[in-house]
Amino acid sequence: MKSHRFIIYLFVGFLILQSCKEESKKVIKTEPVVFTKEGELQIFNMETDSILTKIDIEIAETSYETETGLMYRKGMEEHQGMLFIFEDVRLHNFYMKNTEFPLDIVYVKDNMTIASFQENAQPLDEKSLPSKVPVQYVLELNAGLVQKWGLKVGDSIAFNRL
């Protein structure tokens, strides 16, 4: 009788372990995070006041949006970017944790002029990328666009929401 009970307990234990193994093999499917156009942004040359480029922007201004930014995305098209709007003017630091593609990070003062850049920020790098001066806005673009468009400190931006 005791041996039957032992065998039953052993069998039940084996079934429980097997069900745990099967549970861990389930794949959780997530929806990809995609670009949502929330506005348009123009960048102006400081010397000629001519438009250097126009892009569609997604706007990040809540705590959650500014903390996640472009994380968990596969990329953006060339004419797209993310504009971070902060309530306060201060030094801001960005990093590339969970960001899967390289970026140019453009730091913009409260008067809408470009203050500094962090070009070609590498995917998944957790190194701090500081603004170097107090700013209120940050624009993230695909890596290489700062150089391609010839952006300089002192150029300015303007944007509108949709």
Secondary structure, DSSP 8 states (H G I E B T S, - for coil): -HHHHHHHHHHHHHHHHHHHHHHHT-------------EEEEEE-TTT--EEEEEEEEEE-SHHHHHHTTTT-----TTEEEEEEEEEEE--EE--TT--S-EEEEEE-TTSBEEEEEEEE-TT----EE-SS-EEEEEEEETTHHHHHT--TT-EEEEEE-
